[in-house]
């Protein structure tokens, strides 16, 4: 096995992926799937976009301080109302999906609901939200979701509930050899799930650790499972503190080795934190736009964008690329041929000729979107971690999986026009195949009608450039691309990928050449990692930051694609990006291993602690400095805010200022969290948010050393 260079399936179109899928249907009877339906055969812009219930729509909106969410299987009206299956197929009566439903019971499996997305929580800063999550999903035998059942892969490092998390199939994987026996079959049993509040500043036991999963029968739980007292056996109760700044978060499933499938099935919702104490400019409302200081409120319009595939019956289709030599049912990156927004295939939205506000969430597995609206500008007013200081005009908005963007569009003067939100993002991003302009190049249709306002639009006008908030706490000078604080330490960490025989299929992806467990490929352990045992299972941790400190992380991307790097707990600020000579550095990198040969999965080539060879940086990698070339590029203007998911481009070093403390603490002030970030010993994680990648080991734990003597107002066992 070798490190990924440029030999990858780089320029496949969705049609080529479909061709492979059709071939597999006929050649792999053990994982036989229904016949996929080309996205080009699905009608577009037939049905309206599902909106929030508070705005008269069908997406459940929850504003209470407590709720019960059940994870259920049901039917959703995903396909267009004019969709007619082939004559040989039964009539379309809905698409089987999974979703979070408000309440302790599920609708019947055949119940038809308008959307699977949601609910959307509107939480108030400083007021905790308590959610009991109940896993009521059917086991694989009873589930109607063939897309899930035919793509589970037991050779990954995954939850493995029936075998006590032993992961014997993962341990049995042999280089370039197909698995045998049960390891060559899909999983059959209860479905593990665990919710993660993406972007949440929460205690570690409430973070949705991938090993904190639980099953619907109440029998099986991951070793990191935690719940506030009072939860049902097949559930977990999380009480989120909501102490962070106002920000657009979302929540989704995060079970180890199954995230790509559970989210694909529909387990995703929104979570907006609003701050009544934050003074917003006139015409901007915490949950939308307002007509002046006391006028009516136009609620924000969520746009959860996902790409999907369907079979000829209108059911979800998830191709497995098997038989891959090592992982028979895992595919390196899923790219669908159909766009779904808010749980509806290619919807349209009626808008008035006035300003509108949208919350974009890229909920796709792997697809990056570059969004534009012909002849119009998009105005971004917030990033993952909250409001920007001022609005930023964007011609083309790039959003990788997991990223959010709060944007405004002014439809004034466009009455009677029809516009299409276009996607220009290549797949894989940024150098893969361009999107098909007739399918995945189209996202949403806007139909502009007359304004119903009695007078002029008095909502916030981003074109005037009025400040959105008091200036945010700056760790960097974004215009110059320089650091504005003194960091406690610098880490230089690599993104690695391994190709299989013939370098035509990706086998595994890693952070800093290290598996999630921290063990070497052969099962041995490094002496420079720290052993952390939770629930009888030991992981070996290398990222051990201290609460209140700011670190610089230099992400060195040795792979051929961009990766959305997501840090749990903490928000970051992008310092800059810079190219490096990848081939030259890769040679030095591989030569730094003992014996001068790369050892994939064995961790970094050098000792993790700083050394002369590493440029006195943590991480255990040869210093990148001699291999840099070209200018330093400051962050894009619209990403010069707090981020929890950042694009790391191939062949570049992406430098981040990572703060392990509240975002609104003054620079240089070591203010602590309201909770102990080390309580329960569970820790957090950082990972690539391409779901197919994180499911195949592109994830590592973070264990924060809590500040000594810190006073906590949110206490484990009392508040959560």
PETA-V377524 format. One line per field, one symbol per residue. psi: psi as a letter, one per 20 degrees, with the letter a starting at -180 (. if undefined). A space follows every 50 residues. Layout:
psi: ???
This chain:
psi: qrqpdinrnhkprhhhghggghghhiimhhkprrpqpphijpqqlgqqpp rqhijjaiopppiriqqpppoqprqqmgqqijporqhiqrqpkrpprqrp poriqqrqhjpoqhqiqarppoqppioqpppoppokqqrhhhqjnhhghj jqoiiroaglhikkkhlhhghipqpkpqrrchijrrqoaqppqpqpnoip nrqhijilpijkrqrhijgpqrijqqqqqiqrhkaqopophkirqpqorr qrqkqpjjghghghhjnqrqoppqohipoqqpipqhkbqqnbijaqpoqq oqnopqqrqqrijjqppopqjroqghnhjpqhpporjppppkjppmrrpp qrmaqqpqoppojrgipppopqopiqqpopiqagjaqrhqqppphoopor phqqporqpojpjjpiqpqpoqpjpqoqpjjbpqqoiieiipgqppoorq qjqhbqojrpohhijqqhrqprppirnhhikqqjroqhrppoqqpqqpqa pikipphqqqpkkprghiqrhjirqqijqpppppkippqoqhomrppiqp qppooooirirqpopppqgqqrppgrqqqqnggghhghghiiqpijpqnp jjaqhrqhqqrghjkkqqhkqqpigijqqrrporqqhijlapqioppoqq jqpopqoopmrqhjqqpipmprrirojjpijhaarqrpjohhghiljmqq qpopoqppjpppioppigh.
